[in-house]
Amino acid sequence: MARGTRTCGRAVLALCFAAGWGGSAAADGAQMTEVVELLRPSKVYAQPSTSERHFRGRVLRSTRVRVLERRAATRDCRSGWVRIDDGAWLCASGVVETDAPPAADAVPQVKPGSLLPHRYVVTLDGQAYASIDDAVARREPRPLPGRGGFRIRAAKYRDGIRLFRTSEGWVRDDEARVARPLRFRGAHPGETAVRGFVRSRAAPVFDKSGRRSEASLAPRSVLEQVGVETTVGARQLVPIGGERYLLPGDVARVELTARPAGVADGERWIDVDLSEQVLVAYEGDTPVLATLVSTGKRDTPVGTFTIQKKRAVSFMKSRPESTGDKWNVDTPWVMTLAGRIAMHPVYWHSDLGKPVSHGCVNLSPLDARFLYDWTEPKVPAGWRTLLSADGEGTVVRIRR
């Protein structure tokens, strides 16, 4: 599909139909009415072959899709194959025919008013226990080195202690903390003027004489005016309008820029400014979102990339051989750019506006969810993972 358009293209017409994006065409021009339901989470392949080089994505159990074509059994799929779009094949051993219409749940599901699909617990060099009794007694702890972020599957009180069941085991509340994700949402330039943001701490305001006033601006406040740094009294300050000034280190400038070569007029693309820790999303030359990010202290690559893969939910882990700065975090809405570098939400820190990540582009939950839905490839309902086809992913330029 062409980048920057909300069309189904290669991204599985049958599931686009389920999501209300349009109809689906049958193979060879004939209208087919057969629908199948997935009995278990299933892999999708670009060709009727289970070779990993043809892997395209994963669809969740109970998703119902329209069959466009059937193909005979192969050595690696003895039940035969069903095609749900061009370049999208399922092994029929994992599906069953149904009279119900195509349907799929959004992945991940987020309750109204919630920022994230789950509640999470955050650890720092913490420990987990095999059972709730072990956790109460602090018996045989298993180390959780580095930074951890885990979905809370259950919470219980025992002997006055609050305990959380996670994918890693039971965690005590006096050895962890419940995540409180930021409600920050970037500015949409069509709704408000935005020339910058206050970074991740409250910013003292200075007057026209360079003296500090009693006022301050809250972290992540939108700045509708940002002037050139100048000398005011004995200080270097940045004017923000109304005879008010901020310290240069408290200001993250939104600096609009021309689109990269090869990005068409009206096409969606993203610019990440490492120096300012600001991301701007564009449609052609028109900005539609400006926001604060946290990139890597040293490992975020510079260059022009495309979104290679989207994961509705993912565990992101440091390499097994990594020493220091270990992490193991469960996070939704992951958009992979290159190797282990991705854009994704963060709930384990609130330092948007300064580089603190391990190389990824950290976003607020609201901004991550917006960009996940706004960018290509579009992930149909029911899909947990989708790899981009050639030329499909949204362009992301990272610069200094």
Kinemage of the C-alpha trace (Angstrom):
@kinemage 1
@onewidth
@group {chain A} dominant
@subgroup {mainchain}
@vectorlist {calphas} color= white
{ca met a 1} P 0.000 0.000 0.000
{ca ala a 2} L 1.168 3.555 -0.476
{ca arg a 3} L 2.579 5.120 2.648
{ca gly a 4} L 0.426 7.717 4.388
{ca thr a 5} L -2.989 6.518 3.193
{ca arg a 6} L -5.673 4.721 5.168
{ca thr a 7} L -6.218 1.907 2.731
{ca cys a 8} L -5.899 -1.798 3.328
{ca gly a 9} L -3.555 -2.566 0.458
{ca arg a 10} L -1.377 -5.494 1.478
{ca ala a 11} L -2.562 -5.305 5.058
{ca val a 12} L -5.134 -8.067 4.908
{ca leu a 13} L -8.431 -7.078 3.296
{ca ala a 14} L -10.482 -9.577 5.229
{ca leu a 15} L -9.519 -8.087 8.566
{ca cys a 16} L -9.886 -4.567 7.216
{ca phe a 17} L -13.446 -5.618 6.390
{ca ala a 18} L -13.882 -6.732 9.980
{ca ala a 19} L -12.605 -3.378 11.196
{ca gly a 20} L -15.049 -1.482 8.997
{ca trp a 21} L -12.498 -0.223 6.447
{ca gly a 22} L -14.267 -1.617 3.371
{ca gly a 23} L -15.214 -4.832 1.652
{ca ser a 24} L -13.074 -7.755 0.550
{ca ala a 25} L -12.706 -9.281 -2.869
{ca ala a 26} L -12.684 -12.994 -3.561
{ca ala a 27} L -10.020 -14.787 -5.545
{ca asp a 28} L -10.377 -14.729 -9.350
{ca gly a 29} L -13.164 -12.154 -9.098
{ca ala a 30} L -15.714 -14.547 -7.560
{ca gln a 31} L -17.478 -13.518 -4.366
{ca met a 32} L -16.738 -16.007 -1.579
{ca thr a 33} L -18.771 -16.228 1.580
{ca glu a 34} L -16.731 -18.745 3.574
{ca val a 35} L -15.578 -17.483 6.967
{ca val a 36} L -13.204 -19.252 9.335
{ca glu a 37} L -12.460 -18.700 13.021
{ca leu a 38} L -8.984 -19.099 14.475
{ca leu a 39} L -8.809 -21.845 17.089
{ca arg a 40} L -5.517 -20.580 18.486
{ca pro a 41} L -3.097 -17.704 17.927
{ca ser a 42} L -1.758 -18.263 14.436
{ca lys a 43} L 1.106 -17.118 12.266
{ca val a 44} L 0.408 -15.530 8.897
{ca tyr a 45} L 2.765 -16.101 5.971
{ca ala a 46} L 3.332 -14.206 2.753
{ca gln a 47} L 3.237 -17.546 0.884
{ca pro a 48} L 1.721 -20.951 1.749
{ca ser a 49} L 4.868 -22.056 3.539
{ca thr a 50} L 5.868 -22.028 7.190
{ca ser a 51} L 9.394 -20.888 6.381
{ca glu a 52} L 10.316 -18.014 8.695
{ca arg a 53} L 11.458 -15.951 5.720
{ca his a 54} L 7.774 -15.787 4.687
{ca phe a 55} L 6.503 -14.808 8.168
{ca arg a 56} L 4.163 -11.800 8.003
{ca gly a 57} L 2.477 -11.542 11.383
{ca arg a 58} L 0.371 -13.090 14.151
{ca val a 59} L -3.397 -13.121 14.594
{ca leu a 60} L -5.163 -13.849 17.872
{ca arg a 61} L -7.441 -16.758 18.679
{ca ser a 62} L -11.200 -16.274 18.011
{ca thr a 63} L -10.614 -13.791 15.190
{ca arg a 64} L -12.970 -14.524 12.272
{ca val a 65} L -11.796 -13.844 8.713
{ca arg a 66} L -13.157 -14.280 5.213
{ca val a 67} L -11.471 -16.918 3.057
{ca leu a 68} L -10.405 -15.661 -0.383
{ca glu a 69} L -8.758 -18.838 -1.628
{ca arg a 70} L -7.866 -22.359 -0.540
{ca arg a 71} L -4.642 -24.142 -1.411
{ca ala a 72} L -3.775 -27.851 -1.137
{ca ala a 73} L -1.808 -29.343 1.753
{ca thr a 74} L 1.955 -29.050 1.884
{ca arg a 75} L 4.540 -30.961 3.843
{ca asp a 76} L 4.555 -28.310 6.576
{ca cys a 77} L 0.761 -27.823 6.627
{ca arg a 78} L -1.118 -31.066 6.033
{ca ser a 79} L -4.537 -29.453 6.475
{ca gly a 80} L -4.136 -27.133 3.519
{ca trp a 81} L -3.954 -23.343 3.381
{ca val a 82} L -6.426 -20.456 3.397
{ca arg a 83} L -5.660 -17.043 1.940
{ca ile a 84} L -7.143 -13.987 3.639
{ca asp a 85} L -5.490 -11.429 1.345
{ca asp a 86} L -2.700 -11.089 -1.189
{ca gly a 87} L 0.382 -12.321 0.606
{ca ala a 88} L -1.490 -13.468 3.721
{ca trp a 89} L -1.887 -17.223 4.262
{ca leu a 90} L -2.989 -19.258 7.292
{ca cys a 91} L -2.480 -22.987 7.812
{ca ala a 92} L -5.969 -24.493 7.946
{ca ser a 93} L -5.080 -26.735 10.892
{ca gly a 94} L -5.646 -23.721 13.132
{ca val a 95} L -9.037 -22.631 11.788
{ca val a 96} L -12.618 -23.885 11.709
{ca glu a 97} L -15.464 -22.908 9.388
{ca thr a 98} L -18.199 -20.749 10.905
{ca asp a 99} L -21.523 -19.234 9.876
{ca ala a 100} L -20.754 -16.082 11.858
{ca pro a 101} L -19.616 -12.941 10.009
{ca pro a 102} L -15.981 -11.735 10.027
{ca ala a 103} L -15.094 -10.102 13.345
{ca ala a 104} L -12.052 -9.262 15.435
{ca asp a 105} L -11.190 -7.533 18.690
{ca ala a 106} L -8.899 -4.545 18.820
{ca val a 107} L -5.458 -5.445 20.152
{ca pro a 108} L -4.651 -4.408 22.781
{ca gln a 109} L -7.958 -3.518 24.367
{ca val a 110} L -7.950 -0.361 26.482
{ca lys a 111} L -10.745 0.476 28.896
{ca pro a 112} L -12.379 3.911 28.433
{ca gly a 113} L -10.445 6.518 30.380
{ca ser a 114} L -7.352 4.328 30.716
{ca leu a 115} L -3.974 5.244 29.267
{ca leu a 116} L -2.671 1.702 28.865
{ca pro a 117} L -4.248 -1.727 28.368
{ca his a 118} L -3.128 -2.931 31.812
{ca arg a 119} L -1.796 -1.786 35.153
{ca tyr a 120} L 1.917 -2.355 35.553
{ca val a 121} L 4.414 -2.752 38.360
{ca val a 122} L 7.923 -1.326 38.012
{ca thr a 123} L 11.039 -2.798 39.622
{ca leu a 124} L 14.639 -1.667 39.852
{ca asp a 125} L 17.026 -4.479 40.699
{ca gly a 126} L 14.005 -6.165 42.249
{ca gln a 127} L 13.126 -9.768 42.931
{ca ala a 128} L 10.280 -12.169 42.276
{ca tyr a 129} L 8.956 -15.161 44.197
{ca ala a 130} L 7.477 -18.446 42.999
{ca ser a 131} L 4.426 -18.285 45.275
{ca ile a 132} L 2.547 -15.789 47.386
{ca asp a 133} L 3.736 -17.588 50.540
{ca asp a 134} L 7.343 -17.289 49.395
{ca ala a 135} L 6.817 -13.581 48.747
{ca val a 136} L 5.409 -12.978 52.226
{ca ala a 137} L 8.354 -14.835 53.823
{ca arg a 138} L 10.893 -13.412 51.330
{ca arg a 139} L 11.873 -17.016 50.690
{ca glu a 140} L 14.069 -18.009 47.737
{ca pro a 141} L 13.836 -14.746 45.800
{ca arg a 142} L 14.743 -14.700 42.123
{ca pro a 143} L 16.641 -11.544 41.089
{ca leu a 144} L 15.146 -9.194 38.498
{ca pro a 145} L 18.264 -7.263 37.487
{ca gly a 146} L 17.979 -3.780 36.084
{ca arg a 147} L 14.719 -2.090 35.129
{ca gly a 148} L 11.565 -4.211 35.026
{ca gly a 149} L 8.030 -3.387 33.958
{ca phe a 150} L 5.382 -6.108 34.250
{ca arg a 151} L 1.644 -6.334 33.792
{ca ile a 152} L -0.228 -6.867 37.055
{ca arg a 153} L -2.239 -10.068 36.586
{ca ala a 154} L -3.575 -10.135 40.153
{ca ala a 155} L -3.135 -8.171 43.382
{ca lys a 156} L -3.642 -9.567 46.887
{ca tyr a 157} L -3.066 -8.549 50.491
{ca arg a 158} L -1.437 -11.040 52.831
{ca asp a 159} L -0.317 -10.216 56.383
{ca gly a 160} L -0.655 -6.504 55.628
{ca ile a 161} L 1.552 -6.781 52.559
{ca arg a 162} L 0.318 -5.969 49.054
{ca leu a 163} L 1.512 -8.495 46.506
{ca phe a 164} L 1.312 -8.544 42.724
{ca arg a 165} L 1.301 -11.551 40.423
{ca thr a 166} L 3.239 -10.879 37.217
{ca ser a 167} L 4.698 -12.900 34.356
{ca glu a 168} L 7.899 -13.167 36.426
{ca gly a 169} L 6.222 -14.361 39.615
{ca trp a 170} L 4.999 -12.610 42.751
{ca val a 171} L 6.381 -9.157 43.588
{ca arg a 172} L 6.088 -7.305 46.914
{ca asp a 173} L 4.913 -3.698 46.937
{ca asp a 174} L 7.793 -2.685 49.222
{ca glu a 175} L 10.218 -3.929 46.557
{ca ala a 176} L 8.423 -2.348 43.589
{ca arg a 177} L 6.026 0.443 42.675
{ca val a 178} L 2.797 0.625 40.719
{ca ala a 179} L 3.329 2.572 37.489
{ca arg a 180} L 1.626 5.938 37.169
{ca pro a 181} L 1.944 6.765 33.472
{ca leu a 182} L 1.976 10.347 32.283
{ca arg a 183} L -1.280 11.787 30.986
{ca phe a 184} L 0.744 14.115 28.794
{ca arg a 185} L -0.440 14.485 25.215
{ca gly a 186} L 1.564 16.303 22.589
{ca ala a 187} L 0.218 19.408 20.887
{ca his a 188} L -1.682 19.199 17.619
{ca pro a 189} L -0.677 22.353 15.702
{ca gly a 190} L -4.090 22.605 14.076
{ca glu a 191} L -5.586 23.034 17.549
{ca thr a 192} L -3.008 25.294 19.204
{ca ala a 193} L 0.160 27.196 18.375
{ca val a 194} L 3.241 25.302 19.560
{ca arg a 195} L 6.829 26.506 19.348
{ca gly a 196} L 8.237 24.402 22.151
{ca phe a 197} L 7.760 22.651 25.475
{ca val a 198} L 9.034 22.912 29.007
{ca arg a 199} L 11.187 19.845 29.581
{ca ser a 200} L 10.739 17.290 32.372
{ca arg a 201} L 11.043 19.591 35.396
{ca ala a 202} L 9.211 22.709 36.584
{ca ala a 203} L 10.829 25.739 34.926
{ca pro a 204} L 11.426 28.958 36.894
{ca val a 205} L 10.262 32.085 35.077
{ca phe a 206} L 12.477 35.190 34.849
{ca asp a 207} L 11.382 38.784 34.250
{ca lys a 208} L 12.699 41.339 31.740
{ca ser a 209} L 15.490 42.308 34.155
{ca gly a 210} L 16.723 38.745 34.373
{ca arg a 211} L 15.484 38.295 37.929
{ca arg a 212} L 13.753 35.108 38.935
{ca ser a 213} L 10.062 35.675 39.598
{ca glu a 214} L 7.792 33.699 41.888
{ca ala a 215} L 6.187 32.005 38.903
{ca ser a 216} L 7.152 28.716 37.290
{ca leu a 217} L 5.828 26.599 34.435
{ca ala a 218} L 4.830 22.996 34.928
{ca pro a 219} L 6.820 20.213 33.270
{ca arg a 220} L 5.814 19.560 29.656
{ca ser a 221} L 3.870 22.821 29.326
{ca val a 222} L 3.277 23.931 25.731
{ca leu a 223} L 5.091 27.124 24.756
{ca glu a 224} L 3.278 29.138 22.109
{ca gln a 225} L 6.189 31.544 21.678
{ca val a 226} L 9.902 30.770 21.808
{ca gly a 227} L 12.396 33.445 20.819
{ca val a 228} L 16.130 33.517 20.237
{ca glu a 229} L 18.336 32.999 23.272
{ca thr a 230} L 19.600 36.360 24.510
{ca thr a 231} L 21.385 38.060 27.399
{ca val a 232} L 18.994 39.433 30.007
{ca gly a 233} L 20.737 41.058 32.951
{ca ala a 234} L 23.549 38.659 33.768
{ca arg a 235} L 21.827 35.561 32.365
{ca gln a 236} L 21.365 33.801 29.053
{ca leu a 237} L 17.598 33.341 28.721
{ca val a 238} L 14.978 32.385 26.158
{ca pro a 239} L 12.007 34.760 25.669
{ca ile a 240} L 8.607 33.052 25.683
{ca gly a 241} L 6.349 36.099 25.321
{ca gly a 242} L 4.754 38.469 27.788
{ca glu a 243} L 8.186 39.677 29.021
{ca arg a 244} L 8.804 36.226 30.432
{ca tyr a 245} L 11.993 34.206 30.045
{ca leu a 246} L 13.190 30.660 30.727
{ca leu a 247} L 16.590 29.100 31.134
{ca pro a 248} L 17.765 27.553 27.829
{ca gly a 249} L 18.022 24.099 29.403
{ca asp a 250} L 14.329 24.180 30.298
{ca val a 251} L 13.165 24.738 26.713
{ca ala a 252} L 12.673 22.058 24.057
{ca arg a 253} L 12.155 23.860 20.750
{ca val a 254} L 9.805 22.642 18.048
{ca glu a 255} L 11.712 23.348 14.847
{ca leu a 256} L 9.795 22.491 11.680
{ca thr a 257} L 11.787 21.039 8.814
{ca ala a 258} L 11.446 20.001 5.180
{ca arg a 259} L 10.402 16.466 4.381
{ca pro a 260} L 13.056 13.936 3.349
{ca ala a 261} L 13.712 13.108 -0.283
{ca gly a 262} L 11.277 10.496 -1.547
{ca val a 263} L 8.413 11.501 0.773
{ca ala a 264} L 5.491 12.611 -1.388
{ca asp a 265} L 3.334 15.678 -0.899
{ca gly a 266} L 0.661 14.757 1.654
{ca glu a 267} L 2.427 11.567 2.721
{ca arg a 268} L 2.712 10.874 6.443
{ca trp a 269} L 6.185 10.901 7.966
{ca ile a 270} L 7.888 11.583 11.309
{ca asp a 271} L 10.852 13.740 12.308
{ca val a 272} L 12.750 13.095 15.576
{ca asp a 273} L 15.111 15.838 16.741
{ca leu a 274} L 17.646 14.330 19.149
{ca ser a 275} L 19.077 17.705 20.184
{ca glu a 276} L 15.703 19.043 21.294
{ca gln a 277} L 14.119 15.688 22.260
{ca val a 278} L 11.095 16.578 20.153
{ca leu a 279} L 9.098 14.547 17.641
{ca val a 280} L 6.961 16.117 14.915
{ca ala a 281} L 4.566 14.080 12.758
{ca tyr a 282} L 3.709 15.508 9.344
{ca glu a 283} L 1.378 15.032 6.469
{ca gly a 284} L 3.563 16.294 3.651
{ca asp a 285} L 4.691 19.710 4.894
{ca thr a 286} L 1.893 20.110 7.447
{ca pro a 287} L 2.645 19.215 11.088
{ca val a 288} L -0.124 17.274 12.813
{ca leu a 289} L 1.562 16.403 16.123
{ca ala a 290} L 4.464 17.893 18.073
{ca thr a 291} L 5.544 16.201 21.279
{ca leu a 292} L 8.330 15.455 23.711
{ca val a 293} L 10.253 12.193 23.604
{ca ser a 294} L 13.107 10.492 25.414
{ca thr a 295} L 15.733 8.961 23.171
{ca gly a 296} L 18.901 7.080 23.993
{ca lys a 297} L 21.685 8.586 26.009
{ca arg a 298} L 24.067 7.354 23.309
{ca asp a 299} L 22.540 4.563 21.197
{ca thr a 300} L 19.728 6.112 19.130
{ca pro a 301} L 20.852 5.928 15.484
{ca val a 302} L 20.751 8.915 13.143
{ca gly a 303} L 19.289 8.413 9.669
{ca thr a 304} L 16.102 7.836 7.700
{ca phe a 305} L 14.183 4.656 8.508
{ca thr a 306} L 10.789 3.121 7.862
{ca ile a 307} L 8.577 1.326 10.345
{ca gln a 308} L 9.538 -2.318 9.824
{ca lys a 309} L 7.184 -4.018 12.240
{ca lys a 310} L 4.371 -3.273 14.663
{ca arg a 311} L 3.613 -5.235 17.809
{ca ala a 312} L 0.401 -4.589 19.703
{ca val a 313} L 2.064 -5.920 22.868
{ca ser a 314} L 5.665 -6.914 23.404
{ca phe a 315} L 8.286 -7.773 25.989
{ca met a 316} L 11.375 -5.701 25.342
{ca lys a 317} L 14.526 -7.169 26.905
{ca ser a 318} L 18.210 -6.357 26.978
{ca arg a 319} L 20.506 -8.888 25.353
{ca pro a 320} L 21.356 -11.875 27.580
{ca glu a 321} L 25.052 -11.002 27.454
{ca ser a 322} L 24.419 -7.366 28.372
{ca thr a 323} L 26.142 -6.103 31.502
{ca gly a 324} L 24.679 -3.102 33.281
{ca asp a 325} L 21.620 -1.155 32.146
{ca lys a 326} L 19.546 -4.322 31.914
{ca trp a 327} L 15.836 -4.039 31.253
{ca asn a 328} L 12.814 -6.289 30.815
{ca val a 329} L 9.609 -4.370 30.183
{ca asp a 330} L 6.149 -5.285 28.913
{ca thr a 331} L 4.821 -2.514 26.690
{ca pro a 332} L 2.116 -2.032 24.030
{ca trp a 333} L 2.160 -0.205 20.667
{ca val a 334} L 5.730 -0.967 19.626
{ca met a 335} L 6.871 0.375 16.227
{ca thr a 336} L 10.227 -1.121 15.208
{ca leu a 337} L 12.534 1.030 13.076
{ca ala a 338} L 15.807 -0.886 12.880
{ca gly a 339} L 17.140 -3.870 14.801
{ca arg a 340} L 16.259 -3.321 18.456
{ca ile a 341} L 15.384 0.376 18.008
{ca ala a 342} L 11.680 1.188 18.235
{ca met a 343} L 9.169 3.867 19.146
{ca his a 344} L 6.964 2.860 22.089
{ca pro a 345} L 5.224 4.240 25.178
{ca val a 346} L 6.955 4.521 28.526
{ca tyr a 347} L 5.407 4.148 31.973
{ca trp a 348} L 8.538 3.389 34.025
{ca his a 349} L 9.901 6.943 33.884
{ca ser a 350} L 8.503 10.455 33.389
{ca asp a 351} L 11.588 12.132 31.914
{ca leu a 352} L 10.211 13.019 28.498
{ca gly a 353} L 12.290 15.871 27.147
{ca lys a 354} L 15.692 14.439 27.979
{ca pro a 355} L 17.621 11.379 26.737
{ca val a 356} L 17.294 8.492 29.168
{ca ser a 357} L 16.361 5.445 27.059
{ca his a 358} L 18.527 2.564 25.884
{ca gly a 359} L 18.213 3.749 22.277
{ca cys a 360} L 14.485 3.619 21.595
{ca val a 361} L 12.227 6.642 21.142
{ca asn a 362} L 10.103 6.777 24.316
{ca leu a 363} L 6.662 8.370 24.034
{ca ser a 364} L 3.788 9.129 26.353
{ca pro a 365} L 1.021 6.477 26.203
{ca leu a 366} L -1.398 8.860 24.484
{ca asp a 367} L 1.135 9.854 21.827
{ca ala a 368} L 2.282 6.258 21.258
{ca arg a 369} L -1.281 5.067 20.736
{ca phe a 370} L -1.978 7.917 18.316
{ca leu a 371} L 1.154 7.216 16.264
{ca tyr a 372} L 0.579 3.443 16.260
{ca asp a 373} L -2.839 3.990 14.664
{ca trp a 374} L -1.729 6.899 12.425
{ca thr a 375} L 1.338 5.306 10.836
{ca glu a 376} L 1.763 2.558 8.244
{ca pro a 377} L 1.377 -0.353 8.163
{ca lys a 378} L -2.140 -0.298 9.536
{ca val a 379} L -2.628 -3.167 11.979
{ca pro a 380} L -6.089 -4.694 11.507
{ca ala a 381} L -8.152 -5.717 14.503
{ca gly a 382} L -7.231 -9.170 15.740
{ca trp a 383} L -3.564 -8.876 14.801
{ca arg a 384} L -0.868 -8.905 17.469
{ca thr a 385} L 2.095 -8.497 15.094
{ca leu a 386} L 2.425 -7.208 11.534
{ca leu a 387} L 5.570 -6.904 9.430
{ca ser a 388} L 5.677 -4.174 6.810
{ca ala a 389} L 5.750 -5.096 3.164
{ca asp a 390} L 8.415 -3.430 1.015
{ca gly a 391} L 7.852 0.312 0.794
{ca glu a 392} L 4.865 0.191 3.153
{ca gly a 393} L 6.148 1.531 6.477
{ca thr a 394} L 5.958 5.196 7.445
{ca val a 395} L 9.223 7.109 7.057
{ca val a 396} L 10.899 8.183 10.325
{ca arg a 397} L 13.890 10.518 10.151
{ca ile a 398} L 16.113 10.829 13.208
{ca arg a 399} L 18.540 13.762 13.240
{ca arg a 400} L 20.594 15.973 15.493
